[in-house]
Amino acid sequence: MEKTDEWVGVAEGVAVVPVGPPARRVRPRRLGAALAIAALAAAVLLLTGTPWLDRPAVQAWRTVCLAITVQALPFLLLGTVLSGAINAFVPADLFTRVLPRRAALAVPIAGVAGAVLPGCECASVPVAHSLIRRGVTPAAAFAFLLSAPAVNPVVLTATAVAFPGNPAMIAARLLASLATAAVMGWLWLWLGKETWLRPVLRQGHTGHRHGYSRLREFRLGFQHDFLQAGGFLVLGAMAAATFNVTVPRSVLDTFSGSPWLSVLFLAALAVVLAVCSEADAFVAASLTGFSPTARLAFMVVGPMVDLKLIALQAGTFGRAFAWRFSTATTVVAVTASVVIGGALL
């Protein structure tokens, strides 16, 4: 019994809490990991190519899926490395000491702190996961999750390059993204329920695992997070590639004429295209037929809600959380884009 309980603690990345038969706790996680690995294996098969997959449409699908995966994978790797390092080397109470005790004040500070992580949304998910396990209030961790891929220096520099001579677009993206992150953190404090999160997150992680060196703890945490998140990343890339191949380009022209429909359409397009936040400004700049506010909505919604990010959130925090949080974030991000874009652009 002791070996089984210890294995559960290592696999979950939390302190062991004996609650009932161990097999009942492990089976759901084994199933999720198996599905993620199966998706990864299927993607490798499709992307490497076989004779019966050489049709033009399938080749285009493979190209888009591979592009999204390759673009996001380095930042996912960065995020899981940071996540493992936080779990293994950072004192458990560091974040709770640095952030204000009042959760309402911790939320905007965590949102501003997102500027220090030069990565995309794939990197922010595992880092936010580690913050929660280290005792940070979920509201602050979620504010960090949303702001990190949208307000870091790399993204803002890319936006400046994509929109030369237009500092208002940079300021609008910064303000709308920070506002969305803070509002979502406060909404979680007001309406969020811990039952929407996976049980492992509700239990928390109060210290390092006993009997393991810091390096081994880092390796175990990195291996677990990267394998699971990588599988869900591939699932999201598959869905985004399917949209890219099946929706005709003429649909873009249908919505560009209406100010309101153009904002909603580009927000939805950002969700399904799943472009990395370091590259989405160049995509937005190429959509010259749409209004500046609509293109702002594309850049604000994309780093916070897209298909691969929803899949990553579902695999990390749970499906009950992912669909509620993604829906609310989309509404808040579009509203912030319209208000701030209307004032500055």
Summary of the structure (lengths in Angstrom):
residues: 345
radius of gyration: 20.3
end to end distance: 63.2
largest distance: 65.7
contacts: 1208
relative contact order: 0.14
helix: 79%
strand: 0%
